[in-house]
Structures are given as structure tokens and as C-alpha cells.
């Protein structure tokens, strides 16, 4: 990724949630700035880099901002990590953390987190009938844990404007995963309960995110890397 400038990176996923076990992969997420001059060329620079072994996803700053403005739960956790999980922090990265609440809006957070939770539930429904193999049971339990996590974290963000990435009681999520592996329908009441909770409470988030603040941050990044080429 020569010439790209890493602004913020940290350990996310099961390690960050407190759900990792000895065989869990370590997932990393970050964002980078492409040299500003590249944005004016015939072809735009690559917007994302995804690797395995190690598992790492990096998004260009503008793409990361667009995803975060849409309420994307995966990218959102990068700016709410516990301090010890950051591996790269720069001045622009700290500035981004400083405006993290400006990305939030009630509708987008609700739709994104509940939408991801519903996706997990659909995967549970597709597990099929009959006993599960050990591998299938592990996958079902994992989908169930993520469904419960998305509901809890999304509702916290919606109600308080803050996101706690590290789960208070990881064992409760593991138990829920095993329960749903036995009976996928056990996930339905939890999903319904959170759908009703979102509908019943207005929360504290604004109707729309503060795109002017996000734009100002992004333009500051572009100024910082103007004239810094691929070899800079």
C-alpha cells in the first residue's frame, strides 16, 4: 500500500467485543488517505484493501466517511475502540475520533444496526432442519452472538449517542449463541423486542448527521496530503 497514509487502525471484531477464543482470528480495521493528487487523475485510487493472514481491511478516508455516515456498524466501531486496541493513531485519526458523534443520525443507526441483525437472523433461518454438524453449529452460534450484539450496541448508540465496543457480559452472548444453535426460533423474540424498543423510544440522535463537520475533516486531510505523491 505504498504511498497511502494510514491515519487510524486498530483491532476489531471478536477480540474487541470480548468474544474471542483461542482459535479466533485477529481482525484489524483502518482508514488511510490516498495522496490528494491521485484523486484528480483519470482513474481514482483504490478505495479499499482487504487481506487475509493477517485479516485486515483498510478503507480510503472518503469511503470510510460515507460508510460511517450510513451508520455501518463494522466501520463505526473503529472510532469507539478501547484505547489499548489502537495500533496506529495519528493527528487526523484523533481528530476523527473527536467528531465521531457527528456521523450519527437516529434513522441511519436504527436502519443499519437492525438491518444487520435481520441479516444474521435470515442466516439462522437458512440453517435447515435436523441435527447440525459441529461446523454448522459453530456458525449458527456465531451468527446468533452477532445478532444479539448488534441489537444491544445499536440500541445503546441510538439511545445514548455512545457505543461500547467491549461487551459487559460476553458469557451471556455465548449462552445465547448455544441456545439459538439448539433452536433458531429462540432468536426471534430478542429481535422483536429490540425492534419494538427502537420504535418506542426516540433516543438522543439528530435526524441527520452533521455532514459539514465530516466534510471539513476530510478536506483537512486532503490539504495535509496535497503534493505528497505515491512515493511520499
C-alpha positions, 0 to 999 in steps of 0.5 A: 500500500505504498504511498497511502497514509494510514491515519487510524487502525486498530483491532476489531471484531471478536477480540474487541467485543470480548468474544474471542477464543483461542482459535479466533482470528485477529481482525484489524480495521483502518482508514488511510488517505490516498495522496490528494493528487491521485484523486484528480487523475483519470482513474481514482485510487483504490478505495479499499484493501482487504487481506487475509493472514493477517485479516485486515481491511483498510478503507480510503478516508472518503469511503470510510466517511460515507460508510460511517455516515450510513451508520455501518456498524463494522466501520463505526466501531473503529472510532469507539475502540478501547484505547489499548486496541489502537495500533496506529493513531495519528493527528487526523485519526484523533481528530476523527475520533473527536467528531465521531458523534457527528456521523450519527443520525437516529434513522441511519443507526436504527436502519443499519444496526437492525438491518444487520441483525435481520441479516444474521437472523435470515442466516439462522433461518437458512440453517435447515432442519435436523441435527447440525454438524459441529461446523454448522453449529459453530456458525449458527452460534456465531451468527446468533452472538452477532445478532444479539450484539448488534441489537444491544450496541445499536440500541445503546448508540441510538439511545445514548449517542455512545457505543461500547465496543467491549461487551459487559457480559460476553458469557451471556452472548455465548449462552445465547449463541448455544441456545439459538444453535439448539433452536433458531426460533429462540432468536426471534423474540430478542429481535422483536423486542429490540425492534419494538424498543427502537420504535418506542423510544426516540433516543438522543440522535439528530435526524441527520448527521452533521455532514459539514463537520465530516466534510471539513475533516476530510478536506483537512486531510486532503490539504495535509496530503496535497503534493505528497505523491505515491512515493511520499 
